[in-house]
Amino acid sequence: MAKLEIIVGSVRPGRVGLPVAQWIEQEARTHGGFEEIELVDLAEVDLPMADEPEHPRLRRYVHQHTKDWSAKIDEADAFIFVMPEYNYGYNAALKNAIDYLHHEWSYKPVGLVSYGGVSAGTRAAQMIKQVVTTVKMFPVPEAVQIPFVANFLTAERTIAPNEVMTGAAKTMLDELVRMTGALRSLRTGQD
């Protein structure tokens, strides 16, 4: 059974990241390529700024929040990061969540759903690829970029996608499923 975790990167009050993540979660459920799908909200995880005394590659965690985060990421086979663009880059909460761990991310694919204004978060998505490949994650080239995201937000704070968005989501999910199967054998027997 393959498990997909959709990580909401923004923790700001009033953020649009949660509705975007709920929309992509529904797309993933409709797609049917993953047996288990979980929405993981970094605002609820509430990780402090890098407070472990040792490098994460050693896996000698002392704090319960890190042990819990490690277990959560370990159980996933693939990820989707739902991320805003802040000042031409990705946000600190998402970077902190990645940096807490090392081996738990390895040999797992990640799809990127970015949003923002005119750039649709593409600069943030491009920048985070350098980080995820360093922890041996594999970003799929197919992605979802939502320009002027507020235009897709309903009065009920849900996303009303257009055909481009739903088509991009399906293409990204297709590739995530392929990559999940291909990378599974690399994780077998990994420390």
Residue pairs with C-beta under 8 A, 6 or more apart in sequence:
1 35
1 36
2 33
2 34
2 35
2 36
2 77
2 78
2 177
2 180
2 181
3 34
3 35
3 36
3 37
3 38
3 75
3 76
3 77
3 78
4 28
4 34
4 36
4 37
4 38
4 76
4 77
4 78
4 79
4 80
4 176
4 180
5 37
5 38
5 39
5 40
5 72
5 73
5 76
5 78
5 79
5 80
6 21
6 24
6 25
6 28
6 37
6 38
6 39
6 40
6 79
6 80
6 82
7 21
7 40
7 42
7 79
7 80
7 81
7 82
7 94
7 97
8 17
8 18
8 21
8 39
8 40
8 41
8 42
8 43
8 82
9 17
9 42
9 81
9 82
9 83
9 84
9 90
9 91
9 93
9 94
9 97
10 16
10 17
10 18
10 42
10 43
10 82
10 83
10 84
10 91
10 93
10 94
11 42
11 43
11 91
11 93
15 43
15 84
16 84
16 115
16 149
16 150
16 153
17 82
17 83
17 84
17 115
18 41
18 43
19 153
19 157
19 158
19 159
20 82
20 113
20 115
20 146
20 149
20 159
21 39
21 41
21 82
21 113
22 39
22 158
22 159
23 158
23 159
23 161
24 80
24 82
24 113
24 144
24 169
25 37
25 39
27 166
27 169
27 170
27 173
28 34
28 37
28 80
28 169
28 173
29 37
31 169
31 170
31 173
31 174
33 173
33 174
33 176
33 177
34 77
34 78
34 176
34 177
34 180
38 76
40 72
42 93
42 94
42 97
43 93
45 65
45 69
45 72
45 97
46 65
47 65
47 66
47 69
47 93
47 96
47 97
47 100
48 65
49 96
50 96
50 99
50 100
51 63
52 61
52 62
52 63
52 66
52 100
53 62
54 60
54 62
55 102
56 99
56 100
56 101
56 102
56 103
57 102
57 103
59 70
59 102
59 103
61 67
61 70
66 100
66 101
69 97
69 100
69 101
70 100
70 101
70 104
73 101
73 104
73 105
74 104
76 108
77 108
77 180
77 184
78 108
78 109
78 110
78 111
78 176
78 177
78 179
78 180
79 108
79 109
79 110
79 111
79 137
80 110
80 111
80 112
80 113
80 172
80 176
81 94
81 110
81 111
81 112
81 113
81 128
82 113
82 115
83 90
83 91
83 94
83 112
83 113
83 114
83 115
83 121
83 124
83 125
83 128
84 90
84 91
84 114
84 115
84 116
84 121
84 124
85 114
85 115
85 116
85 117
85 119
85 120
85 121
85 122
85 123
85 124
86 124
88 123
88 124
88 127
89 123
89 124
89 127
90 124
90 125
90 127
90 128
91 124
94 128
95 128
95 131
98 105
98 131
98 132
98 135
101 135
102 135
103 190
103 191
105 132
105 135
105 136
105 137
106 135
106 136
106 137
106 187
106 190
107 136
107 137
107 138
107 183
107 186
107 187
107 190
108 137
108 138
108 180
108 183
108 187
109 137
109 138
109 139
109 140
109 175
109 176
109 179
109 180
109 183
110 132
110 137
110 138
110 139
110 140
111 139
111 140
111 142
111 143
111 144
111 172
111 173
111 175
111 176
112 125
112 128
112 129
112 139
112 143
112 144
113 143
113 144
113 145
113 146
113 169
113 172
114 120
114 121
114 122
114 124
114 125
114 143
114 144
114 145
114 146
115 121
115 145
115 146
115 147
115 149
116 124
116 146
116 147
116 149
117 147
117 148
117 149
118 147
118 148
119 147
120 145
120 146
120 147
120 148
120 149
121 145
121 146
122 145
125 143
125 145
128 139
129 139
132 138
132 139
133 139
138 179
138 183
140 172
140 175
140 176
140 179
141 175
142 168
142 171
142 172
142 174
142 175
143 168
143 172
144 165
144 168
144 169
144 172
145 168
146 152
146 165
152 159
152 160
152 161
152 162
152 165
153 159
153 160
154 160
161 169
